[in-house]
Amino acid sequence: MANVVVVGAQWGDEGKGKIVDWLSEQADIVARFQGGHNAGHTLVINGTTYKLALLPSGVLRPSKLGVIGNGVVFDPQAFLDEVSKLRAQGVAIGPENLRVAENVTLILPLHRDLDALRENASSVHAIGTTQRGIGPAYEDKVGRRAIRLMDLADPDTLPYKIDRLLAHHNALRRGFNLPEFDGAVIQADLMKLAPDLLPYAETVWRLLDQKRREGKRILFEGAQGALLDVDHGTYPYVTSSNTVAAQAATGTGMGPGAVGYVLGICKAYTTRVGQGPFPTELTNEIGEEIGRRGKEFGVNTGRKRRCGWFDAVLVRQTVRTCGINGLALTKLDILDGFDTIEVCVGYRLDGKEIDHLPAGEGAQKRIEPIYETIEGWKEPTANARSWADLPAQAIKYVRRVEELVGCPIALLSTSPEREDTILVQNPFEA
């Protein structure tokens, strides 16, 4: 049985939540492998809207096991708030169906403070973070000074670990002329949360290895998109973790052999939140219209997303950096009614045509998109559930996307509803 990895093939917000939820019916376990509560998922099930940030999308399905892997940075209070909110919507969540890696790095209030201080220090050099402490928490992880979930079970060791953490953060606070943090207060706050958190703690690598040996199907769920990868994205306007498919193994403690089919999710157009290069961005009425139709606002932050035409160059690039086997194309219905649709098929840099996004920040700012014009369609694609429901010209658009990115379309999503999905190739059976 193949395990499936779901990754965003653009800058995030591609509709991964719905696709993961749809696929999770066939999975036994859904595991988040990177990111934090900065990445929102919206799912609409039988008319009810659920908004997730930190929890894996599979928690909405009864009998499925949700896992938060070691590659995630974990905000304890955000976790408890999200669990409480979903319970209020009638979703059963507890340690029996949700496990958290014991070695997951914790996001503390000091991380959120530092994130905001840096982001607001200079509007010129702002990255566009969500100011939720994600980046500073990852910094502490690689700096070997992080507090991890398992540390809450051993309070005798916490004081020196917090001292080591504050040796770094209080020095930064002094640089900002701000009062220092009190380690005793931090420990007291963590101890208050510990009884509610520790029942979820698990040796995740061992659990997943055992389930895999039992023949269980694992669905690996990523956050953000491959173009926000700290190595392969539009650096420095990226997130603080690896978002490519290979992180599914590292971020859960499984070997590369556990990663099977890689499904990339991309919109039929392109969006981006925050700062950074965006070759096909539309700063005109068409861009505004796409944003209105697509309700392009951040799930957790409410930030307006920048909108533009589909960029086949970027998706072709992420197909390769992620080893994508098939794509799920979402929000095709947002393009209904346009007379013509533009697709970026190449770039021009300093007068020369190129076929990829250059790594340099300066070069990324200078590239110009090369467009191909495709005839639009007037009939609706919204709520279509089979190829027969689609206008002929919409099918031509999908086929042209396949050609340009060098990857087949495995799924097609035509609305936020769970059932409005056209299956071309089942990733679990590929």
TAPEHU-V986786 format. One record per helix or strand of 3 or more residues. SS is the DSSP state (A for helix, B for strand). FROM is the first residue (numbers start at 1). LEN is the number of residues. If there is no record, write none. Layout:
<<SS:FROM:LEN> <SS:FROM:LEN>>
//
This chain:
<<B:4:5> <A:16:9> <B:29:4> <B:41:5> <B:48:5> <A:57:4> <B:65:4> <B:72:4> <A:76:13> <B:98:4> <B:105:3> <A:109:13> <A:134:9> <A:149:5> <A:155:21> <A:183:18> <A:204:10> <B:218:4> <A:226:3> <A:247:4> <A:256:3> <B:261:7> <B:270:3> <A:285:10> <B:306:3> <A:312:11> <B:326:5> <A:332:4> <B:340:10> <B:352:3> <A:361:6> <B:368:8> <A:387:3> <A:392:14> <B:409:5> <B:421:3> <A:427:3>>
//
